[in-house]
Amino acid sequence: CNQQTNNGSNVEINVGGTKHDFCFDKLYDYRHKQEDVFSTCTIPIIEDALEGYNGCIFAYGQTGAGKTYTMSGPDGDYSQRGLCMRAVSYIFERAKSFALNVVNGQVGPESISVRLSILEIYNESVIDLLVEPIPSVNSITPAVHTKLTIVETQSGVMVPGLHIMPISDEDEAFQILNEAQANRAVAEHQLNMKSSRSHVIYTY
């Protein structure tokens, strides 16, 4: 059984009569909403990124744990959109505040340009989800994506040929993210009829 303490950061698990204690920065249960996770985990990372620091939000867990739901949200439900879409909204919101600061004579960047790449890793293959797959020559063979390679250079890790798309507003970003989500590799298993079978890296 699982038992959560009142401070919301510790979990006690009883396995065969033996207790195991685990401590976390923050715990969320079924009562929390996507907005709660975003406010606590994502906003501080975005703010640091706008100051010039690299940031990463990494979701991991067993099949059916809710990784795709947390990062992308359910299809067609704007109110439950995931962290990736909420991050885009927040970035454009902050961009407007930067522009307002310039008008008011405050020090800060005059503008923010937002670009997006979406990379899928599936069966040891690297795929650009912003590129449509190559159509099949017949009705039996499925369409295929062009496979990319990961290259390590003196300046860092790169993926030659990966599309980095400029985004002008929130609506355009949502459309791109939804199209990329539809291109992901999925498969059915006992816990989920449309389980994501790949790793996806969203980079802003």
N, C-alpha and C positions, 0 to 999 in steps of 0.2 A: 504494500500500500504506500501511497505518497502522502506526505503531510507537510504543508507549508507553514512556516512560522509567521508571526505577525509583521515582522519587519520587511517581508517581501523579498528577501535576498538569500534565504537558506531553505534547503530541501532535505528532509529526512526520509530515507527509503529503508523499509524493513524487508529484508530478504531472508526467509527461513529463520526468523527470529533474531537475525543479526542486523543492527542498525548501521546505516551509512549516511554520513552528513556531507552535504555539498554546499558550497558557498558561491554565490554569483553576484555580479553587480546589480542585476535586476531580474525579476521573474515576472512572467505574464501568464495568465490563465485564460479560460474561456470567457471571462467577464471583460477582458480588455479588448479594445478596438484597434484597428490598424493605425488610427491617428495617435493612440497612446504610444505605440512602438516607434512611430516616426518621430514624435516629439522628443522622446528620450534618447533614442539611438542614432537617429539620422541627422537631425538639425545641427548638433554640435560638429559633426564631421563636415557638413556642407559649409558651415561658417569658417572652419579652419581651411577648407579648400579655397574659399574666396579670399583668404589671406595669403594664399600661395603654397599651402601645404598639401601633399598628397594624402588622400583618404581612401578607405576601403570599407565596404559593408559586405560581410561574408555570411551567408546562410548555410548551415550544414545540419545534417540529421538523417535519421533512418527514413526509409520509404514511407510516405504517408504522414510525415511529421508536420508538413505545412510550409515547406521551404518556398515552393512556387507561389502559394497563396500569399505568403508574407511579402515576397519580393515583387510579384506581378499583380496579385489580386485575382478574383474571379472574373470570368469573361462577361463584359457588358454591365458590370455593376460599378458605377463611378464612385459611389459612397464607400465602397470597400476596396478601392484601388490600392495597389501595393506600394512599397517603399520607392521603387524606381520611378513610378509616375508621380508620386508625391514630391520626390526630389526635384523633378523638372519644374513642377509648379512653384516650389519654393525658390528655385534658382531665378526664375523669371520675375518672381515677386521681389526678390532682393535686387535684381537688375534695375527695376523701376525705382527703387529707393536710392540706388547709386546715382541714377540720372537726376533725381530730385535734389540730391545733395549738391551736385554740380551747379544746378540752377540757383541754389541758395548760397553759393559761394563756399561750400565746405570742401575740404580736401578729400579726394577719393577718385577712383577710376571713372572716366567719363562714360564708359559703356562696357558691357560684358557680352562676348560672343560665345554662344553655346554650340557645341558640336557633339555628335553621338556616334559611337560604334557599338555593334552588338555581335559578339563572337560566341559561337557554340562549339563545345568540345564533346564529340560523341564517337564512341568506339575508336578512340585514339585519332580521330580525324578532326581537323580544325575547319570550321565552316563560317562564312560571313552571312548572317541572317538578313542583312540589308540588301542582299543580291538575290534575285529570283533564281530558282533552280533551272537547270538546262532541261527543256522539254524532252520527253521520251520519243523515240522514233516509232514506237508502236504502243498499243494499248496494254501490253503485258508488263513491260519494263517501266518502273516508276521513274519520275524525274529525279535528277541528281544535282547536288550542289558541287561547285568547284572547290576542291580541297586546297587549303592554304597551309603554309608552313610557319613555324615559330623560329625566329633567328635571333641569336644573341650577339650583339655588337658591343663595341667599346662604349657607345652611348646608352646602351640598355637593351632590353628585350623588345623586339619588333615583330610584326606580322606583315610582311610585304603583300600588297594587294588588298589589304583590309580597307573597306570604305569608311571614311569619317565624314559624316553628313552634317552640314550646318543646319541648325534649327532656328526658325524665326519666332515661334510662339508655342504656347502650351498645347494648343489643339493639334498642331502639326506633329509635335513630339508624341502625343497620345496615339495618333494614327500610325506613326512609324513603330511605336512599341507594340501596339496590338497586332500589326502585320508580322512583326518579327516573332511574337509569341505564337502566332498561328503556324509559323514555319518550323517550330521546334519539333524534335523527335519525341514522339509519345508512344506508349504501349500500354496494354491492359494487363493488370495483375489482380490478385485477390483483394487488395486494399483500395485500388483506384482504377477506374476504367480508362482514364486518360492520364496516366502518370508520366511526368517529364522524365525522360530517360537520358538526359544530357546535362552538362554543366554549361551555364551561360554567363558571359561577362559583359555587363553593360558599362560603358565608359563615357563619362561626360567631360 
